[in-house]
Amino acid sequence: MAASQNLRRLHSIREAEERQRRTVMESSIEQLRRLEATLKDTCRQARQARALIASSVRTGEFVDRIAAMEEMAASERLAKILPAKIAAAERQVASVREEFLAKRVERRQVETLLDAVKVQEAIETNRKSQLGLDDWHSSERSRKNRKANVGPHRI
């Protein structure tokens, strides 16, 4: 009984650890998605800046051309930095996912042990119940045999 209580306690700890790892993993995945979206936006901004440069060349707007060139330079700098950050985020996600899966395995192992303990407890309960029934039938048989052997009472 104490073993099953300890296993239940361990199971609740493993569940909490698994939930915590899941939260960290989801956060890491969300960070990776944000970085990927930022890279996509950066590429879109660079295309828009190139289009603005082309437009300013046709219209002769010198200020638009300078602004577009600055925006394009900023986009290119960011586009150079983001792939490394994305790669680091992907490694982080993989690492956190491994930790999460390890905690899930640990929780499932404890569940398997708990299931085995429950089965063993059920077997033990059935055995005790059967022993009780056997004792009751045995005592009933003995009582009936004593009544049959005693016969009528003489005074």
GROMACS elastic network, one bead per residue, 0.5 to 0.9 nm:
[ bonds ]
;  ai    aj funct       b0    kb
    1     4     6  0.52404   500
    1     5     6  0.63483   500
    1     6     6  0.86996   500
    1   117     6  0.88374   500
    1   121     6  0.82785   500
    2     5     6  0.50432   500
    2     6     6  0.61262   500
    2     7     6  0.85066   500
    3     6     6  0.50806   500
    3     7     6  0.60896   500
    3     8     6  0.85984   500
    3   117     6  0.83257   500
    4     8     6  0.60766   500
    4     9     6  0.85279   500
    4   113     6  0.87834   500
    4   114     6  0.66116   500
    4   117     6  0.64288   500
    4   118     6  0.79425   500
    5     8     6  0.50432   500
    5     9     6  0.62097   500
    5    10     6  0.85669   500
    6     9     6  0.50269   500
    6    10     6  0.60923   500
    6    11     6  0.84638   500
    7    11     6  0.59288   500
    7    12     6  0.85881   500
    7   110     6  0.67807   500
    7   111     6  0.83998   500
    7   113     6  0.76424   500
    7   114     6  0.63611   500
    8    12     6  0.62444   500
    8    13     6  0.86391   500
    8   110     6  0.82719   500
    8   111     6  0.85660   500
    8   114     6  0.71723   500
    9    12     6  0.52232   500
    9    13     6  0.63493   500
    9    14     6  0.87061   500
   10    13     6  0.50262   500
   10    14     6  0.61364   500
   10    15     6  0.85833   500
   10   107     6  0.85207   500
   10   110     6  0.73487   500
   11    14     6  0.50211   500
   11    15     6  0.61077   500
   11    16     6  0.86048   500
   11   106     6  0.88302   500
   11   107     6  0.61344   500
   11   108     6  0.85955   500
   11   110     6  0.58568   500
   11   111     6  0.68345   500
   11   114     6  0.83950   500
   12    15     6  0.50104   500
   12    16     6  0.62049   500
   12    17     6  0.86212   500
   12   107     6  0.85371   500
   13    16     6  0.51209   500
   13    17     6  0.61932   500
   13    18     6  0.85654   500
   13   107     6  0.85846   500
   14    17     6  0.50230   500
   14    18     6  0.60353   500
   14    19     6  0.85625   500
   14   103     6  0.67623   500
   14   104     6  0.78445   500
   14   106     6  0.68376   500
   14   107     6  0.51051   500
   14   108     6  0.88577   500
   14   110     6  0.81391   500
   15    18     6  0.50240   500
   15    19     6  0.61418   500
   15    20     6  0.85694   500
   15   103     6  0.81864   500
   15   104     6  0.79580   500
   15   107     6  0.62615   500
   16    19     6  0.50891   500
   16    20     6  0.61574   500
   16    21     6  0.86322   500
   17    20     6  0.50385   500
   17    21     6  0.61546   500
   17    22     6  0.85239   500
   17   100     6  0.85037   500
   17   103     6  0.67368   500
   17   104     6  0.87622   500
   17   107     6  0.88682   500
   18    21     6  0.50906   500
   18    22     6  0.60502   500
   18    23     6  0.86055   500
   18    99     6  0.88245   500
   18   100     6  0.61249   500
   18   101     6  0.82230   500
   18   102     6  0.86539   500
   18   103     6  0.53054   500
   18   104     6  0.59384   500
   18   106     6  0.89185   500
   18   107     6  0.76232   500
   19    23     6  0.62189   500
   19    24     6  0.87070   500
   19   100     6  0.84686   500
   20    23     6  0.51493   500
   20    24     6  0.63308   500
   20    25     6  0.86077   500
   20   100     6  0.84799   500
   21    24     6  0.50534   500
   21    25     6  0.60151   500
   21    26     6  0.85383   500
   21    96     6  0.71331   500
   21    97     6  0.80010   500
   21    99     6  0.68961   500
   21   100     6  0.50214   500
   21   101     6  0.87038   500
   21   103     6  0.76855   500
   22    26     6  0.60674   500
   22    27     6  0.84932   500
   22    96     6  0.84494   500
   22    97     6  0.80024   500
   22   100     6  0.60386   500
   22   101     6  0.89924   500
   23    26     6  0.51388   500
   23    27     6  0.61214   500
   23    28     6  0.85974   500
   24    27     6  0.50529   500
   24    28     6  0.61499   500
   24    29     6  0.86194   500
   24    96     6  0.70921   500
   24    97     6  0.89196   500
   24   100     6  0.87001   500
   25    28     6  0.50459   500
   25    29     6  0.61366   500
   25    30     6  0.85343   500
   25    92     6  0.87675   500
   25    93     6  0.63397   500
   25    94     6  0.87424   500
   25    95     6  0.88757   500
   25    96     6  0.54758   500
   25    97     6  0.59866   500
   25    99     6  0.88597   500
   25   100     6  0.73160   500
   26    29     6  0.50560   500
   26    30     6  0.60900   500
   26    31     6  0.85909   500
   26    93     6  0.86018   500
   27    30     6  0.50540   500
   27    31     6  0.62021   500
   27    32     6  0.86655   500
   27    93     6  0.89639   500
   28    31     6  0.50418   500
   28    32     6  0.62270   500
   28    33     6  0.86597   500
   28    89     6  0.71318   500
   28    90     6  0.84913   500
   28    92     6  0.69673   500
   28    93     6  0.55555   500
   28    96     6  0.77593   500
   29    32     6  0.50234   500
   29    33     6  0.62033   500
   29    34     6  0.86423   500
   29    89     6  0.80587   500
   29    90     6  0.81465   500
   29    92     6  0.88469   500
   29    93     6  0.60887   500
   30    33     6  0.50244   500
   30    34     6  0.61898   500
   30    35     6  0.86817   500
   31    34     6  0.50717   500
   31    35     6  0.62959   500
   31    36     6  0.86847   500
   31    89     6  0.73322   500
   32    35     6  0.51488   500
   32    36     6  0.62227   500
   32    37     6  0.85953   500
   32    85     6  0.87084   500
   32    86     6  0.63156   500
   32    87     6  0.89005   500
   32    89     6  0.55296   500
   32    90     6  0.66921   500
   32    93     6  0.78594   500
   33    36     6  0.50395   500
   33    37     6  0.60467   500
   33    38     6  0.84686   500
   33    86     6  0.88466   500
   34    37     6  0.50295   500
   34    38     6  0.60478   500
   34    39     6  0.86157   500
   35    39     6  0.62340   500
   35    40     6  0.86509   500
   35    82     6  0.70172   500
   35    83     6  0.87263   500
   35    85     6  0.75285   500
   35    86     6  0.61732   500
   35    89     6  0.83647   500
   36    39     6  0.50804   500
   36    40     6  0.62644   500
   36    41     6  0.86321   500
   36    82     6  0.80863   500
   36    83     6  0.85701   500
   36    86     6  0.68467   500
   37    41     6  0.60954   500
   37    42     6  0.84655   500
   38    42     6  0.59777   500
   38    43     6  0.85988   500
   38    82     6  0.80537   500
   39    43     6  0.62502   500
   39    44     6  0.86061   500
   39    78     6  0.78164   500
   39    79     6  0.63008   500
   39    82     6  0.63265   500
   39    83     6  0.79046   500
   39    86     6  0.89773   500
   40    43     6  0.52237   500
   40    44     6  0.62881   500
   40    45     6  0.86909   500
   41    45     6  0.60736   500
   41    46     6  0.85645   500
   42    45     6  0.50223   500
   42    46     6  0.61650   500
   42    47     6  0.86773   500
   42    74     6  0.88724   500
   42    75     6  0.54348   500
   42    76     6  0.78611   500
   42    78     6  0.70652   500
   42    79     6  0.64709   500
   43    46     6  0.50670   500
   43    47     6  0.63170   500
   43    48     6  0.86952   500
   43    75     6  0.70574   500
   43    76     6  0.81775   500
   43    79     6  0.71971   500
   44    47     6  0.51442   500
   44    48     6  0.62628   500
   44    49     6  0.86153   500
   44    75     6  0.89746   500
   45    48     6  0.50041   500
   45    49     6  0.60432   500
   45    50     6  0.85981   500
   45    71     6  0.76213   500
   45    72     6  0.73678   500
   45    75     6  0.66772   500
   46    50     6  0.62135   500
   46    51     6  0.86007   500
   46    68     6  0.87491   500
   46    71     6  0.71381   500
   46    72     6  0.50209   500
   46    73     6  0.81778   500
   46    74     6  0.85148   500
   46    75     6  0.55815   500
   46    76     6  0.71367   500
   47    50     6  0.51180   500
   47    51     6  0.62042   500
   47    52     6  0.86136   500
   47    72     6  0.80656   500
   48    52     6  0.61032   500
   48    53     6  0.85932   500
   48    68     6  0.82322   500
   48    72     6  0.84280   500
   49    53     6  0.61769   500
   49    54     6  0.86460   500
   49    65     6  0.87579   500
   49    67     6  0.83115   500
   49    69     6  0.68144   500
   49    70     6  0.85358   500
   49    71     6  0.61726   500
   49    72     6  0.54189   500
   49    75     6  0.88386   500
   50    53     6  0.50257   500
   50    54     6  0.62618   500
   50    55     6  0.85642   500
   50    68     6  0.69587   500
   50    69     6  0.77662   500
   50    72     6  0.69601   500
   51    54     6  0.50810   500
   51    55     6  0.61004   500
   51    56     6  0.85533   500
   51    68     6  0.84905   500
   52    56     6  0.59458   500
   52    57     6  0.84785   500
   52    64     6  0.70681   500
   52    65     6  0.68936   500
   52    67     6  0.88304   500
   52    68     6  0.59442   500
   52    69     6  0.87664   500
   53    56     6  0.50807   500
   53    57     6  0.61744   500
   53    58     6  0.87670   500
   53    64     6  0.71863   500
   53    65     6  0.50129   500
   53    66     6  0.81305   500
   53    67     6  0.86419   500
   53    68     6  0.57458   500
   53    69     6  0.69640   500
   54    57     6  0.52005   500
   54    58     6  0.65539   500
   54    59     6  0.88376   500
   54    65     6  0.81739   500
   55    58     6  0.52309   500
   55    59     6  0.62178   500
   55    60     6  0.82691   500
   55    61     6  0.83994   500
   55    64     6  0.86517   500
   55    65     6  0.82774   500
   56    60     6  0.53474   500
   56    62     6  0.67707   500
   56    63     6  0.83665   500
   56    64     6  0.59522   500
   56    65     6  0.54048   500
   56    68     6  0.87791   500
   57    60     6  0.51384   500
   57    61     6  0.69259   500
   57    62     6  0.79502   500
   57    65     6  0.72072   500
   58    61     6  0.81403   500
   59    62     6  0.87768   500
   60    64     6  0.87907   500
   60    65     6  0.84055   500
   61    64     6  0.55137   500
   61    65     6  0.64068   500
   61    66     6  0.89624   500
   62    65     6  0.50821   500
   62    66     6  0.63393   500
   62    67     6  0.87291   500
   63    66     6  0.51929   500
   63    67     6  0.61737   500
   63    68     6  0.85068   500
   64    67     6  0.51080   500
   64    68     6  0.59585   500
   64    69     6  0.84667   500
   65    68     6  0.51128   500
   65    69     6  0.60889   500
   65    70     6  0.86391   500
   66    69     6  0.50810   500
   66    70     6  0.62122   500
   66    71     6  0.85899   500
   67    70     6  0.51603   500
   67    71     6  0.61421   500
   67    72     6  0.85223   500
   68    71     6  0.50058   500
   68    72     6  0.59828   500
   68    73     6  0.85163   500
   69    73     6  0.60974   500
   69    74     6  0.85810   500
   70    73     6  0.50838   500
   70    74     6  0.61600   500
   70    75     6  0.85229   500
   71    74     6  0.51170   500
   71    75     6  0.60695   500
   71    76     6  0.85614   500
   72    75     6  0.50187   500
   72    76     6  0.61032   500
   72    77     6  0.86314   500
   73    76     6  0.50897   500
   73    77     6  0.62194   500
   73    78     6  0.86285   500
   74    77     6  0.51562   500
   74    78     6  0.62061   500
   74    79     6  0.84953   500
   75    78     6  0.51095   500
   75    79     6  0.59480   500
   75    80     6  0.86103   500
   76    80     6  0.62142   500
   76    81     6  0.87662   500
   77    80     6  0.52196   500
   77    81     6  0.65012   500
   77    82     6  0.88356   500
   78    81     6  0.51282   500
   78    82     6  0.60168   500
   79    82     6  0.54430   500
   79    83     6  0.70817   500
   80    83     6  0.65463   500
   80    84     6  0.78812   500
   81    84     6  0.58856   500
   81    85     6  0.66634   500
   81    86     6  0.89441   500
   82    86     6  0.59552   500
   82    87     6  0.84969   500
   83    87     6  0.60747   500
   83    88     6  0.85840   500
   84    87     6  0.50656   500
   84    88     6  0.62249   500
   84    89     6  0.85675   500
   85    88     6  0.50737   500
   85    89     6  0.60866   500
   85    90     6  0.85581   500
   86    90     6  0.60618   500
   86    91     6  0.86031   500
   87    90     6  0.50301   500
   87    91     6  0.62956   500
   87    92     6  0.86139   500
   88    91     6  0.51040   500
   88    92     6  0.61770   500
   88    93     6  0.86524   500
   89    93     6  0.61012   500
   89    94     6  0.85682   500
   90    93     6  0.50371   500
   90    94     6  0.61692   500
   90    95     6  0.85815   500
   91    94     6  0.50791   500
   91    95     6  0.61374   500
   91    96     6  0.85733   500
   92    95     6  0.50948   500
   92    96     6  0.60647   500
   92    97     6  0.83795   500
   93    96     6  0.51456   500
   93    97     6  0.58760   500
   93    98     6  0.85140   500
   94    97     6  0.50454   500
   94    98     6  0.62064   500
   94    99     6  0.87359   500
   95    98     6  0.51775   500
   95    99     6  0.64009   500
   95   100     6  0.86999   500
   96    99     6  0.50366   500
   96   100     6  0.61284   500
   96   101     6  0.85987   500
   97   101     6  0.61048   500
   97   102     6  0.85211   500
   98   101     6  0.51016   500
   98   102     6  0.60961   500
   98   103     6  0.86384   500
   99   102     6  0.50609   500
   99   103     6  0.62647   500
   99   104     6  0.86232   500
  100   103     6  0.51701   500
  100   104     6  0.61990   500
  100   105     6  0.86970   500
  101   105     6  0.61896   500
  101   106     6  0.86144   500
  102   105     6  0.50988   500
  102   106     6  0.62528   500
  102   107     6  0.86855   500
  103   107     6  0.61409   500
  103   108     6  0.85607   500
  104   107     6  0.50834   500
  104   108     6  0.61546   500
  104   109     6  0.85679   500
  105   108     6  0.50670   500
  105   109     6  0.60958   500
  105   110     6  0.86831   500
  106   109     6  0.50839   500
  106   110     6  0.63750   500
  106   111     6  0.86701   500
  107   110     6  0.51988   500
  107   111     6  0.62227   500
  107   112     6  0.87028   500
  108   112     6  0.61350   500
  108   113     6  0.86266   500
  109   112     6  0.50601   500
  109   113     6  0.63658   500
  109   114     6  0.86340   500
  110   113     6  0.50219   500
  110   114     6  0.60753   500
  110   115     6  0.85466   500
  111   115     6  0.60531   500
  111   116     6  0.85413   500
  112   115     6  0.50850   500
  112   116     6  0.62537   500
  112   117     6  0.86692   500
  113   116     6  0.50408   500
  113   117     6  0.61850   500
  113   118     6  0.86070   500
  114   117     6  0.50169   500
  114   118     6  0.61112   500
  114   119     6  0.85891   500
  115   118     6  0.50337   500
  115   119     6  0.61904   500
  115   120     6  0.85637   500
  116   119     6  0.51047   500
  116   120     6  0.61326   500
  116   121     6  0.85653   500
  117   121     6  0.60216   500
  117   122     6  0.84976   500
  118   121     6  0.50085   500
  118   122     6  0.60804   500
  118   123     6  0.85423   500
  119   122     6  0.50406   500
  119   123     6  0.61523   500
  119   124     6  0.85693   500
  120   123     6  0.50422   500
  120   124     6  0.61288   500
  120   125     6  0.85538   500
  121   125     6  0.60200   500
  121   126     6  0.85101   500
  122   125     6  0.50154   500
  122   126     6  0.60881   500
  122   127     6  0.84620   500
  123   126     6  0.51248   500
  123   127     6  0.60615   500
  123   128     6  0.86265   500
  124   128     6  0.61508   500
  124   129     6  0.84831   500
  125   128     6  0.51723   500
  125   129     6  0.60661   500
  125   130     6  0.85220   500
  126   130     6  0.60098   500
  126   131     6  0.84943   500
  127   130     6  0.50685   500
  127   131     6  0.61114   500
  127   132     6  0.86044   500
  128   132     6  0.61665   500
  128   133     6  0.86296   500
  129   132     6  0.50825   500
  129   133     6  0.62866   500
  129   134     6  0.86154   500
  130   133     6  0.50263   500
  130   134     6  0.60398   500
  130   135     6  0.85263   500
  131   135     6  0.60761   500
  131   136     6  0.85316   500
  132   135     6  0.51304   500
  132   136     6  0.61633   500
  132   137     6  0.86501   500
  133   136     6  0.50567   500
  133   137     6  0.61454   500
  133   138     6  0.84761   500
  134   137     6  0.51742   500
  134   138     6  0.60296   500
  134   139     6  0.85607   500
  135   138     6  0.50223   500
  135   139     6  0.60809   500
  135   140     6  0.85028   500
  136   139     6  0.51669   500
  136   140     6  0.61069   500
  136   141     6  0.85902   500
  137   140     6  0.50262   500
  137   141     6  0.61104   500
  137   142     6  0.85666   500
  138   141     6  0.51267   500
  138   142     6  0.61732   500
  138   143     6  0.85892   500
  139   142     6  0.50100   500
  139   143     6  0.60569   500
  139   144     6  0.85745   500
  140   143     6  0.50798   500
  140   144     6  0.61752   500
  140   145     6  0.85681   500
  141   144     6  0.51400   500
  141   145     6  0.61080   500
  141   146     6  0.86420   500
  142   145     6  0.50404   500
  142   146     6  0.61706   500
  142   147     6  0.86491   500
  143   146     6  0.51866   500
  143   147     6  0.63096   500
  143   148     6  0.86668   500
  144   147     6  0.51529   500
  144   148     6  0.61675   500
  144   149     6  0.86902   500
  145   148     6  0.50426   500
  145   149     6  0.61366   500
  145   150     6  0.86407   500
  146   149     6  0.51291   500
  146   150     6  0.61044   500
  146   151     6  0.88422   500
  147   150     6  0.53782   500
  147   151     6  0.66887   500
  148   151     6  0.58569   500
  150   153     6  0.77242   500
